[in-house]
Amino acid sequence: MKWMGVYLLGYVLLIVGALLALWKTGVLASIGTFWVGVGLLIALGLGIMLAVASSGRKENVTIDRG
């Protein structure tokens, strides 16, 4: 779980950096607020899916009842 949080934090920082770059170049001024929000939701959802997918090895636990 710890590495998933670190991965997700890095992904959020990447998205924030990309947004700041788009804002500085003036690209965000030509895009509506609604569409920026939709893009952020999609990017955050992708980040969560990638973080969960790479969170580690999945194992089955077997219980010996004998």
Predicted model as a PDB file, atoms N, CA, C, CB and O in Angstrom, pLDDT in the B-factor column:
MODEL        1                                                                  
ATOM      1  N   MET A   1       0.821  -1.190   0.000  1.00 57.00           N  
ATOM      2  CA  MET A   1       0.000   0.000   0.000  1.00 57.00           C  
ATOM      3  C   MET A   1       0.869   1.260   0.000  1.00 57.00           C  
ATOM      4  CB  MET A   1      -0.936  -0.005   1.205  1.00 57.00           C  
ATOM      5  O   MET A   1       0.505   2.272  -0.599  1.00 57.00           O  
ATOM      6  N   LYS A   2       2.015   1.190   0.673  1.00 71.00           N  
ATOM      7  CA  LYS A   2       2.888   2.358   0.770  1.00 71.00           C  
ATOM      8  C   LYS A   2       3.363   2.816  -0.606  1.00 71.00           C  
ATOM      9  CB  LYS A   2       4.091   2.047   1.660  1.00 71.00           C  
ATOM     10  O   LYS A   2       3.343   4.011  -0.901  1.00 71.00           O  
ATOM     11  N   TRP A   3       3.788   1.879  -1.450  1.00 71.00           N  
ATOM     12  CA  TRP A   3       4.308   2.246  -2.761  1.00 71.00           C  
ATOM     13  C   TRP A   3       3.209   2.769  -3.668  1.00 71.00           C  
ATOM     14  CB  TRP A   3       4.993   1.057  -3.409  1.00 71.00           C  
ATOM     15  O   TRP A   3       3.462   3.606  -4.535  1.00 71.00           O  
ATOM     16  N   MET A   4       1.988   2.280  -3.475  1.00 73.00           N  
ATOM     17  CA  MET A   4       0.879   2.781  -4.269  1.00 73.00           C  
ATOM     18  C   MET A   4       0.657   4.264  -3.973  1.00 73.00           C  
ATOM     19  CB  MET A   4      -0.404   1.970  -3.988  1.00 73.00           C  
ATOM     20  O   MET A   4       0.399   5.045  -4.888  1.00 73.00           O  
ATOM     21  N   GLY A   5       0.755   4.651  -2.721  1.00 76.00           N  
ATOM     22  CA  GLY A   5       0.600   6.051  -2.349  1.00 76.00           C  
ATOM     23  C   GLY A   5       1.696   6.935  -2.918  1.00 76.00           C  
ATOM     24  O   GLY A   5       1.433   8.051  -3.366  1.00 76.00           O  
ATOM     25  N   VAL A   6       2.918   6.439  -2.900  1.00 80.00           N  
ATOM     26  CA  VAL A   6       4.041   7.195  -3.462  1.00 80.00           C  
ATOM     27  C   VAL A   6       3.871   7.353  -4.975  1.00 80.00           C  
ATOM     28  CB  VAL A   6       5.385   6.493  -3.142  1.00 80.00           C  
ATOM     29  O   VAL A   6       4.123   8.423  -5.529  1.00 80.00           O  
ATOM     30  N   TYR A   7       3.442   6.279  -5.632  1.00 80.00           N  
ATOM     31  CA  TYR A   7       3.217   6.324  -7.076  1.00 80.00           C  
ATOM     32  C   TYR A   7       2.131   7.335  -7.406  1.00 80.00           C  
ATOM     33  CB  TYR A   7       2.834   4.932  -7.613  1.00 80.00           C  
ATOM     34  O   TYR A   7       2.276   8.142  -8.325  1.00 80.00           O  
ATOM     35  N   LEU A   8       1.035   7.283  -6.643  1.00 80.00           N  
ATOM     36  CA  LEU A   8      -0.072   8.202  -6.897  1.00 80.00           C  
ATOM     37  C   LEU A   8       0.334   9.644  -6.619  1.00 80.00           C  
ATOM     38  CB  LEU A   8      -1.283   7.825  -6.044  1.00 80.00           C  
ATOM     39  O   LEU A   8      -0.082  10.544  -7.348  1.00 80.00           O  
ATOM     40  N   LEU A   9       1.123   9.883  -5.601  1.00 84.00           N  
ATOM     41  CA  LEU A   9       1.610  11.230  -5.317  1.00 84.00           C  
ATOM     42  C   LEU A   9       2.474  11.750  -6.461  1.00 84.00           C  
ATOM     43  CB  LEU A   9       2.405  11.246  -4.007  1.00 84.00           C  
ATOM     44  O   LEU A   9       2.338  12.904  -6.868  1.00 84.00           O  
ATOM     45  N   GLY A  10       3.354  10.912  -6.976  1.00 85.00           N  
ATOM     46  CA  GLY A  10       4.181  11.306  -8.116  1.00 85.00           C  
ATOM     47  C   GLY A  10       3.345  11.610  -9.344  1.00 85.00           C  
ATOM     48  O   GLY A  10       3.641  12.546 -10.087  1.00 85.00           O  
ATOM     49  N   TYR A  11       2.302  10.823  -9.559  1.00 85.00           N  
ATOM     50  CA  TYR A  11       1.422  11.045 -10.705  1.00 85.00           C  
ATOM     51  C   TYR A  11       0.674  12.377 -10.555  1.00 85.00           C  
ATOM     52  CB  TYR A  11       0.418   9.874 -10.851  1.00 85.00           C  
ATOM     53  O   TYR A  11       0.529  13.119 -11.526  1.00 85.00           O  
ATOM     54  N   VAL A  12       0.206  12.674  -9.359  1.00 85.00           N  
ATOM     55  CA  VAL A  12      -0.487  13.947  -9.128  1.00 85.00           C  
ATOM     56  C   VAL A  12       0.468  15.113  -9.351  1.00 85.00           C  
ATOM     57  CB  VAL A  12      -1.074  14.003  -7.698  1.00 85.00           C  
ATOM     58  O   VAL A  12       0.080  16.124  -9.937  1.00 85.00           O  
ATOM     59  N   LEU A  13       1.703  14.986  -8.894  1.00 89.00           N  
ATOM     60  CA  LEU A  13       2.685  16.043  -9.131  1.00 89.00           C  
ATOM     61  C   LEU A  13       2.961  16.224 -10.621  1.00 89.00           C  
ATOM     62  CB  LEU A  13       3.987  15.730  -8.393  1.00 89.00           C  
ATOM     63  O   LEU A  13       3.148  17.350 -11.082  1.00 89.00           O  
ATOM     64  N   LEU A  14       2.987  15.139 -11.370  1.00 89.00           N  
ATOM     65  CA  LEU A  14       3.158  15.219 -12.814  1.00 89.00           C  
ATOM     66  C   LEU A  14       2.000  15.975 -13.466  1.00 89.00           C  
ATOM     67  CB  LEU A  14       3.276  13.818 -13.411  1.00 89.00           C  
ATOM     68  O   LEU A  14       2.221  16.814 -14.339  1.00 89.00           O  
ATOM     69  N   ILE A  15       0.781  15.685 -13.050  1.00 88.00           N  
ATOM     70  CA  ILE A  15      -0.397  16.366 -13.598  1.00 88.00           C  
ATOM     71  C   ILE A  15      -0.366  17.849 -13.232  1.00 88.00           C  
ATOM     72  CB  ILE A  15      -1.703  15.710 -13.077  1.00 88.00           C  
ATOM     73  O   ILE A  15      -0.678  18.695 -14.070  1.00 88.00           O  
ATOM     74  N   VAL A  16       0.002  18.173 -12.000  1.00 90.00           N  
ATOM     75  CA  VAL A  16       0.077  19.580 -11.579  1.00 90.00           C  
ATOM     76  C   VAL A  16       1.133  20.314 -12.396  1.00 90.00           C  
ATOM     77  CB  VAL A  16       0.399  19.688 -10.063  1.00 90.00           C  
ATOM     78  O   VAL A  16       0.910  21.448 -12.822  1.00 90.00           O  
ATOM     79  N   GLY A  17       2.277  19.678 -12.618  1.00 92.00           N  
ATOM     80  CA  GLY A  17       3.322  20.302 -13.431  1.00 92.00           C  
ATOM     81  C   GLY A  17       2.866  20.536 -14.861  1.00 92.00           C  
ATOM     82  O   GLY A  17       3.150  21.582 -15.445  1.00 92.00           O  
ATOM     83  N   ALA A  18       2.157  19.563 -15.428  1.00 89.00           N  
ATOM     84  CA  ALA A  18       1.643  19.732 -16.788  1.00 89.00           C  
ATOM     85  C   ALA A  18       0.622  20.860 -16.850  1.00 89.00           C  
ATOM     86  CB  ALA A  18       1.014  18.427 -17.288  1.00 89.00           C  
ATOM     87  O   ALA A  18       0.620  21.642 -17.800  1.00 89.00           O  
ATOM     88  N   LEU A  19      -0.246  20.949 -15.844  1.00 89.00           N  
ATOM     89  CA  LEU A  19      -1.225  22.038 -15.816  1.00 89.00           C  
ATOM     90  C   LEU A  19      -0.562  23.407 -15.683  1.00 89.00           C  
ATOM     91  CB  LEU A  19      -2.202  21.830 -14.671  1.00 89.00           C  
ATOM     92  O   LEU A  19      -0.984  24.371 -16.321  1.00 89.00           O  
ATOM     93  N   LEU A  20       0.464  23.486 -14.861  1.00 91.00           N  
ATOM     94  CA  LEU A  20       1.177  24.755 -14.720  1.00 91.00           C  
ATOM     95  C   LEU A  20       1.857  25.159 -16.028  1.00 91.00           C  
ATOM     96  CB  LEU A  20       2.215  24.657 -13.598  1.00 91.00           C  
ATOM     97  O   LEU A  20       1.873  26.338 -16.383  1.00 91.00           O  
ATOM     98  N   ALA A  21       2.416  24.186 -16.740  1.00 92.00           N  
ATOM     99  CA  ALA A  21       3.039  24.485 -18.029  1.00 92.00           C  
ATOM    100  C   ALA A  21       2.004  24.946 -19.044  1.00 92.00           C  
ATOM    101  CB  ALA A  21       3.783  23.260 -18.561  1.00 92.00           C  
ATOM    102  O   ALA A  21       2.250  25.886 -19.799  1.00 92.00           O  
ATOM    103  N   LEU A  22       0.846  24.291 -19.065  1.00 88.00           N  
ATOM    104  CA  LEU A  22      -0.227  24.705 -19.986  1.00 88.00           C  
ATOM    105  C   LEU A  22      -0.762  26.085 -19.628  1.00 88.00           C  
ATOM    106  CB  LEU A  22      -1.375  23.683 -19.969  1.00 88.00           C  
ATOM    107  O   LEU A  22      -1.100  26.874 -20.511  1.00 88.00           O  
ATOM    108  N   TRP A  23      -0.837  26.373 -18.335  1.00 88.00           N  
ATOM    109  CA  TRP A  23      -1.319  27.692 -17.902  1.00 88.00           C  
ATOM    110  C   TRP A  23      -0.327  28.787 -18.294  1.00 88.00           C  
ATOM    111  CB  TRP A  23      -1.552  27.708 -16.375  1.00 88.00           C  
ATOM    112  O   TRP A  23      -0.720  29.857 -18.758  1.00 88.00           O  
ATOM    113  N   LYS A  24       0.954  28.507 -18.102  1.00 92.00           N  
ATOM    114  CA  LYS A  24       1.987  29.499 -18.405  1.00 92.00           C  
ATOM    115  C   LYS A  24       2.054  29.809 -19.903  1.00 92.00           C  
ATOM    116  CB  LYS A  24       3.349  29.005 -17.915  1.00 92.00           C  
ATOM    117  O   LYS A  24       2.318  30.949 -20.286  1.00 92.00           O  
ATOM    118  N   THR A  25       1.820  28.813 -20.745  1.00 92.00           N  
ATOM    119  CA  THR A  25       1.865  29.044 -22.190  1.00 92.00           C  
ATOM    120  C   THR A  25       0.556  29.614 -22.731  1.00 92.00           C  
ATOM    121  CB  THR A  25       2.192  27.749 -22.910  1.00 92.00           C  
ATOM    122  O   THR A  25       0.489  29.991 -23.901  1.00 92.00           O  
ATOM    123  N   GLY A  26      -0.487  29.685 -21.899  1.00 90.00           N  
ATOM    124  CA  GLY A  26      -1.756  30.269 -22.318  1.00 90.00           C  
ATOM    125  C   GLY A  26      -2.730  29.291 -22.943  1.00 90.00           C  
ATOM    126  O   GLY A  26      -3.783  29.699 -23.433  1.00 90.00           O  
ATOM    127  N   VAL A  27      -2.402  28.022 -22.937  1.00 89.00           N  
ATOM    128  CA  VAL A  27      -3.297  27.026 -23.536  1.00 89.00           C  
ATOM    129  C   VAL A  27      -4.572  26.873 -22.714  1.00 89.00           C  
ATOM    130  CB  VAL A  27      -2.585  25.669 -23.659  1.00 89.00           C  
ATOM    131  O   VAL A  27      -5.654  26.718 -23.281  1.00 89.00           O  
ATOM    132  N   LEU A  28      -4.461  26.916 -21.387  1.00 85.00           N  
ATOM    133  CA  LEU A  28      -5.638  26.745 -20.542  1.00 85.00           C  
ATOM    134  C   LEU A  28      -6.643  27.885 -20.696  1.00 85.00           C  
ATOM    135  CB  LEU A  28      -5.216  26.632 -19.097  1.00 85.00           C  
ATOM    136  O   LEU A  28      -7.825  27.706 -20.404  1.00 85.00           O  
ATOM    137  N   ALA A  29      -6.192  29.046 -21.148  1.00 87.00           N  
ATOM    138  CA  ALA A  29      -7.115  30.179 -21.330  1.00 87.00           C  
ATOM    139  C   ALA A  29      -8.093  29.927 -22.467  1.00 87.00           C  
ATOM    140  CB  ALA A  29      -6.334  31.466 -21.601  1.00 87.00           C  
ATOM    141  O   ALA A  29      -9.193  30.479 -22.472  1.00 87.00           O  
ATOM    142  N   SER A  30      -7.701  29.094 -23.434  1.00 90.00           N  
ATOM    143  CA  SER A  30      -8.579  28.831 -24.567  1.00 90.00           C  
ATOM    144  C   SER A  30      -9.486  27.620 -24.348  1.00 90.00           C  
ATOM    145  CB  SER A  30      -7.755  28.624 -25.811  1.00 90.00           C  
ATOM    146  O   SER A  30     -10.353  27.339 -25.176  1.00 90.00           O  
ATOM    147  N   ILE A  31      -9.296  26.905 -23.246  1.00 88.00           N  
ATOM    148  CA  ILE A  31     -10.113  25.725 -22.928  1.00 88.00           C  
ATOM    149  C   ILE A  31     -11.072  26.104 -21.803  1.00 88.00           C  
ATOM    150  CB  ILE A  31      -9.215  24.491 -22.516  1.00 88.00           C  
ATOM    151  O   ILE A  31     -10.685  26.790 -20.856  1.00 88.00           O  
ATOM    152  N   GLY A  32     -12.310  25.659 -21.908  1.00 86.00           N  
ATOM    153  CA  GLY A  32     -13.297  25.954 -20.875  1.00 86.00           C  
ATOM    154  C   GLY A  32     -12.989  25.262 -19.561  1.00 86.00           C  
ATOM    155  O   GLY A  32     -12.317  24.230 -19.536  1.00 86.00           O  
ATOM    156  N   THR A  33     -13.478  25.829 -18.477  1.00 85.00           N  
ATOM    157  CA  THR A  33     -13.243  25.291 -17.135  1.00 85.00           C  
ATOM    158  C   THR A  33     -13.819  23.882 -16.999  1.00 85.00           C  
ATOM    159  CB  THR A  33     -13.857  26.215 -16.073  1.00 85.00           C  
ATOM    160  O   THR A  33     -13.208  23.013 -16.377  1.00 85.00           O  
ATOM    161  N   PHE A  34     -14.992  23.664 -17.580  1.00 91.00           N  
ATOM    162  CA  PHE A  34     -15.623  22.346 -17.507  1.00 91.00           C  
ATOM    163  C   PHE A  34     -14.727  21.273 -18.113  1.00 91.00           C  
ATOM    164  CB  PHE A  34     -16.976  22.362 -18.222  1.00 91.00           C  
ATOM    165  O   PHE A  34     -14.559  20.202 -17.528  1.00 91.00           O  
ATOM    166  N   TRP A  35     -14.154  21.549 -19.273  1.00 88.00           N  
ATOM    167  CA  TRP A  35     -13.327  20.554 -19.954  1.00 88.00           C  
ATOM    168  C   TRP A  35     -12.006  20.330 -19.246  1.00 88.00           C  
ATOM    169  CB  TRP A  35     -13.071  20.976 -21.383  1.00 88.00           C  
ATOM    170  O   TRP A  35     -11.455  19.230 -19.290  1.00 88.00           O  
ATOM    171  N   VAL A  36     -11.495  21.356 -18.597  1.00 86.00           N  
ATOM    172  CA  VAL A  36     -10.285  21.168 -17.783  1.00 86.00           C  
ATOM    173  C   VAL A  36     -10.603  20.229 -16.621  1.00 86.00           C  
ATOM    174  CB  VAL A  36      -9.744  22.540 -17.251  1.00 86.00           C  
ATOM    175  O   VAL A  36      -9.804  19.352 -16.292  1.00 86.00           O  
ATOM    176  N   GLY A  37     -11.765  20.411 -16.002  1.00 87.00           N  
ATOM    177  CA  GLY A  37     -12.192  19.531 -14.909  1.00 87.00           C  
ATOM    178  C   GLY A  37     -12.390  18.100 -15.369  1.00 87.00           C  
ATOM    179  O   GLY A  37     -11.993  17.165 -14.674  1.00 87.00           O  
ATOM    180  N   VAL A  38     -12.999  17.918 -16.536  1.00 90.00           N  
ATOM    181  CA  VAL A  38     -13.190  16.570 -17.084  1.00 90.00           C  
ATOM    182  C   VAL A  38     -11.830  15.915 -17.343  1.00 90.00           C  
ATOM    183  CB  VAL A  38     -14.028  16.621 -18.395  1.00 90.00           C  
ATOM    184  O   VAL A  38     -11.628  14.746 -17.017  1.00 90.00           O  
ATOM    185  N   GLY A  39     -10.917  16.663 -17.921  1.00 86.00           N  
ATOM    186  CA  GLY A  39      -9.576  16.125 -18.167  1.00 86.00           C  
ATOM    187  C   GLY A  39      -8.858  15.746 -16.882  1.00 86.00           C  
ATOM    188  O   GLY A  39      -8.165  14.730 -16.829  1.00 86.00           O  
ATOM    189  N   LEU A  40      -9.023  16.565 -15.843  1.00 87.00           N  
ATOM    190  CA  LEU A  40      -8.399  16.247 -14.553  1.00 87.00           C  
ATOM    191  C   LEU A  40      -8.989  14.985 -13.941  1.00 87.00           C  
ATOM    192  CB  LEU A  40      -8.561  17.414 -13.583  1.00 87.00           C  
ATOM    193  O   LEU A  40      -8.257  14.164 -13.389  1.00 87.00           O  
ATOM    194  N   LEU A  41     -10.303  14.822 -14.033  1.00 90.00           N  
ATOM    195  CA  LEU A  41     -10.935  13.602 -13.511  1.00 90.00           C  
ATOM    196  C   LEU A  41     -10.439  12.363 -14.256  1.00 90.00           C  
ATOM    197  CB  LEU A  41     -12.469  13.703 -13.620  1.00 90.00           C  
ATOM    198  O   LEU A  41     -10.164  11.334 -13.640  1.00 90.00           O  
ATOM    199  N   ILE A  42     -10.327  12.461 -15.564  1.00 90.00           N  
ATOM    200  CA  ILE A  42      -9.831  11.333 -16.350  1.00 90.00           C  
ATOM    201  C   ILE A  42      -8.386  11.024 -15.985  1.00 90.00           C  
ATOM    202  CB  ILE A  42      -9.949  11.628 -17.855  1.00 90.00           C  
ATOM    203  O   ILE A  42      -8.026   9.859 -15.811  1.00 90.00           O  
ATOM    204  N   ALA A  43      -7.561  12.050 -15.867  1.00 87.00           N  
ATOM    205  CA  ALA A  43      -6.152  11.839 -15.524  1.00 87.00           C  
ATOM    206  C   ALA A  43      -6.011  11.240 -14.128  1.00 87.00           C  
ATOM    207  CB  ALA A  43      -5.376  13.161 -15.609  1.00 87.00           C  
ATOM    208  O   ALA A  43      -5.177  10.360 -13.918  1.00 87.00           O  
ATOM    209  N   LEU A  44      -6.809  11.700 -13.178  1.00 85.00           N  
ATOM    210  CA  LEU A  44      -6.746  11.162 -11.827  1.00 85.00           C  
ATOM    211  C   LEU A  44      -7.218   9.710 -11.802  1.00 85.00           C  
ATOM    212  CB  LEU A  44      -7.589  12.013 -10.872  1.00 85.00           C  
ATOM    213  O   LEU A  44      -6.629   8.877 -11.113  1.00 85.00           O  
ATOM    214  N   GLY A  45      -8.268   9.408 -12.544  1.00 86.00           N  
ATOM    215  CA  GLY A  45      -8.736   8.022 -12.630  1.00 86.00           C  
ATOM    216  C   GLY A  45      -7.696   7.099 -13.229  1.00 86.00           C  
ATOM    217  O   GLY A  45      -7.500   5.984 -12.746  1.00 86.00           O  
ATOM    218  N   LEU A  46      -7.024   7.557 -14.284  1.00 86.00           N  
ATOM    219  CA  LEU A  46      -5.946   6.759 -14.880  1.00 86.00           C  
ATOM    220  C   LEU A  46      -4.805   6.552 -13.892  1.00 86.00           C  
ATOM    221  CB  LEU A  46      -5.419   7.436 -16.152  1.00 86.00           C  
ATOM    222  O   LEU A  46      -4.228   5.467 -13.815  1.00 86.00           O  
ATOM    223  N   GLY A  47      -4.485   7.599 -13.137  1.00 81.00           N  
ATOM    224  CA  GLY A  47      -3.417   7.479 -12.143  1.00 81.00           C  
ATOM    225  C   GLY A  47      -3.744   6.465 -11.066  1.00 81.00           C  
ATOM    226  O   GLY A  47      -2.874   5.700 -10.650  1.00 81.00           O  
ATOM    227  N   ILE A  48      -4.988   6.446 -10.607  1.00 80.00           N  
ATOM    228  CA  ILE A  48      -5.407   5.478  -9.589  1.00 80.00           C  
ATOM    229  C   ILE A  48      -5.358   4.060 -10.162  1.00 80.00           C  
ATOM    230  CB  ILE A  48      -6.835   5.806  -9.074  1.00 80.00           C  
ATOM    231  O   ILE A  48      -4.892   3.132  -9.500  1.00 80.00           O  
ATOM    232  N   MET A  49      -5.840   3.900 -11.395  1.00 83.00           N  
ATOM    233  CA  MET A  49      -5.809   2.567 -12.008  1.00 83.00           C  
ATOM    234  C   MET A  49      -4.375   2.075 -12.191  1.00 83.00           C  
ATOM    235  CB  MET A  49      -6.531   2.586 -13.362  1.00 83.00           C  
ATOM    236  O   MET A  49      -4.088   0.905 -11.936  1.00 83.00           O  
ATOM    237  N   LEU A  50      -3.480   2.949 -12.628  1.00 80.00           N  
ATOM    238  CA  LEU A  50      -2.081   2.550 -12.801  1.00 80.00           C  
ATOM    239  C   LEU A  50      -1.419   2.247 -11.468  1.00 80.00           C  
ATOM    240  CB  LEU A  50      -1.303   3.641 -13.525  1.00 80.00           C  
ATOM    241  O   LEU A  50      -0.618   1.317 -11.372  1.00 80.00           O  
ATOM    242  N   ALA A  51      -1.746   3.025 -10.432  1.00 77.00           N  
ATOM    243  CA  ALA A  51      -1.153   2.796  -9.116  1.00 77.00           C  
ATOM    244  C   ALA A  51      -1.602   1.466  -8.533  1.00 77.00           C  
ATOM    245  CB  ALA A  51      -1.516   3.931  -8.164  1.00 77.00           C  
ATOM    246  O   ALA A  51      -0.803   0.749  -7.931  1.00 77.00           O  
ATOM    247  N   VAL A  52      -2.870   1.133  -8.708  1.00 77.00           N  
ATOM    248  CA  VAL A  52      -3.372  -0.135  -8.185  1.00 77.00           C  
ATOM    249  C   VAL A  52      -2.804  -1.301  -8.985  1.00 77.00           C  
ATOM    250  CB  VAL A  52      -4.910  -0.165  -8.216  1.00 77.00           C  
ATOM    251  O   VAL A  52      -2.464  -2.340  -8.418  1.00 77.00           O  
ATOM    252  N   ALA A  53      -2.700  -1.133 -10.297  1.00 78.00           N  
ATOM    253  CA  ALA A  53      -2.186  -2.211 -11.139  1.00 78.00           C  
ATOM    254  C   ALA A  53      -0.723  -2.520 -10.843  1.00 78.00           C  
ATOM    255  CB  ALA A  53      -2.348  -1.850 -12.604  1.00 78.00           C  
ATOM    256  O   ALA A  53      -0.301  -3.669 -10.973  1.00 78.00           O  
ATOM    257  N   SER A  54       0.043  -1.535 -10.454  1.00 71.00           N  
ATOM    258  CA  SER A  54       1.461  -1.760 -10.189  1.00 71.00           C  
ATOM    259  C   SER A  54       1.774  -1.797  -8.697  1.00 71.00           C  
ATOM    260  CB  SER A  54       2.288  -0.683 -10.854  1.00 71.00           C  
ATOM    261  O   SER A  54       2.915  -1.560  -8.301  1.00 71.00           O  
ATOM    262  N   SER A  55       0.777  -2.091  -7.867  1.00 67.00           N  
ATOM    263  CA  SER A  55       0.979  -2.029  -6.421  1.00 67.00           C  
ATOM    264  C   SER A  55       1.661  -3.257  -5.840  1.00 67.00           C  
ATOM    265  CB  SER A  55      -0.330  -1.835  -5.744  1.00 67.00           C  
ATOM    266  O   SER A  55       1.972  -3.275  -4.649  1.00 67.00           O  
ATOM    267  N   GLY A  56       1.897  -4.267  -6.634  1.00 67.00           N  
ATOM    268  CA  GLY A  56       2.629  -5.408  -6.099  1.00 67.00           C  
ATOM    269  C   GLY A  56       2.069  -6.720  -6.596  1.00 67.00           C  
ATOM    270  O   GLY A  56       1.143  -6.771  -7.405  1.00 67.00           O  
ATOM    271  N   ARG A  57       2.657  -7.766  -6.087  1.00 68.00           N  
ATOM    272  CA  ARG A  57       2.280  -9.115  -6.492  1.00 68.00           C  
ATOM    273  C   ARG A  57       1.031  -9.555  -5.747  1.00 68.00           C  
ATOM    274  CB  ARG A  57       3.429 -10.101  -6.240  1.00 68.00           C  
ATOM    275  O   ARG A  57       0.925  -9.366  -4.535  1.00 68.00           O  
ATOM    276  N   LYS A  58       0.086 -10.142  -6.470  1.00 67.00           N  
ATOM    277  CA  LYS A  58      -1.133 -10.644  -5.858  1.00 67.00           C  
ATOM    278  C   LYS A  58      -0.912 -12.103  -5.496  1.00 67.00           C  
ATOM    279  CB  LYS A  58      -2.360 -10.476  -6.807  1.00 67.00           C  
ATOM    280  O   LYS A  58      -0.417 -12.883  -6.310  1.00 67.00           O  
ATOM    281  N   GLU A  59      -1.273 -12.464  -4.294  1.00 71.00           N  
ATOM    282  CA  GLU A  59      -1.079 -13.833  -3.828  1.00 71.00           C  
ATOM    283  C   GLU A  59      -2.370 -14.367  -3.240  1.00 71.00           C  
ATOM    284  CB  GLU A  59       0.055 -13.906  -2.792  1.00 71.00           C  
ATOM    285  O   GLU A  59      -3.172 -13.614  -2.688  1.00 71.00           O  
ATOM    286  N   ASN A  60      -2.563 -15.666  -3.361  1.00 74.00           N  
ATOM    287  CA  ASN A  60      -3.678 -16.333  -2.714  1.00 74.00           C  
ATOM    288  C   ASN A  60      -3.204 -16.904  -1.391  1.00 74.00           C  
ATOM    289  CB  ASN A  60      -4.269 -17.442  -3.617  1.00 74.00           C  
ATOM    290  O   ASN A  60      -2.092 -17.424  -1.297  1.00 74.00           O  
ATOM    291  N   VAL A  61      -4.034 -16.811  -0.380  1.00 76.00           N  
ATOM    292  CA  VAL A  61      -3.696 -17.341   0.928  1.00 76.00           C  
ATOM    293  C   VAL A  61      -4.443 -18.655   1.096  1.00 76.00           C  
ATOM    294  CB  VAL A  61      -4.051 -16.328   2.070  1.00 76.00           C  
ATOM    295  O   VAL A  61      -5.662 -18.708   0.935  1.00 76.00           O  
ATOM    296  N   THR A  62      -3.717 -19.705   1.417  1.00 81.00           N  
ATOM    297  CA  THR A  62      -4.351 -21.001   1.647  1.00 81.00           C  
ATOM    298  C   THR A  62      -4.316 -21.296   3.143  1.00 81.00           C  
ATOM    299  CB  THR A  62      -3.639 -22.134   0.834  1.00 81.00           C  
ATOM    300  O   THR A  62      -3.322 -21.056   3.828  1.00 81.00           O  
ATOM    301  N   ILE A  63      -5.420 -21.817   3.613  1.00 82.00           N  
ATOM    302  CA  ILE A  63      -5.550 -22.132   5.044  1.00 82.00           C  
ATOM    303  C   ILE A  63      -5.625 -23.645   5.186  1.00 82.00           C  
ATOM    304  CB  ILE A  63      -6.819 -21.442   5.678  1.00 82.00           C  
ATOM    305  O   ILE A  63      -6.482 -24.284   4.575  1.00 82.00           O  
ATOM    306  N   ASP A  64      -4.741 -24.219   5.981  1.00 81.00           N  
ATOM    307  CA  ASP A  64      -4.725 -25.648   6.222  1.00 81.00           C  
ATOM    308  C   ASP A  64      -5.639 -25.946   7.405  1.00 81.00           C  
ATOM    309  CB  ASP A  64      -3.279 -26.159   6.482  1.00 81.00           C  
ATOM    310  O   ASP A  64      -5.340 -25.575   8.540  1.00 81.00           O  
ATOM    311  N   ARG A  65      -6.750 -26.617   7.132  1.00 80.00           N  
ATOM    312  CA  ARG A  65      -7.727 -26.912   8.190  1.00 80.00           C  
ATOM    313  C   ARG A  65      -7.618 -28.357   8.672  1.00 80.00           C  
ATOM    314  CB  ARG A  65      -9.150 -26.640   7.689  1.00 80.00           C  
ATOM    315  O   ARG A  65      -8.592 -28.915   9.177  1.00 80.00           O  
ATOM    316  N   GLY A  66      -6.479 -28.946   8.526  1.00 65.00           N  
ATOM    317  CA  GLY A  66      -6.323 -30.353   8.870  1.00 65.00           C  
ATOM    318  C   GLY A  66      -5.734 -30.560  10.160  1.00 65.00           C  
ATOM    319  O   GLY A  66      -5.545 -31.702  10.576  1.00 65.00           O  
TER     320      GLY A  66                                                      
ENDMDL                                                                          
END                                                                             
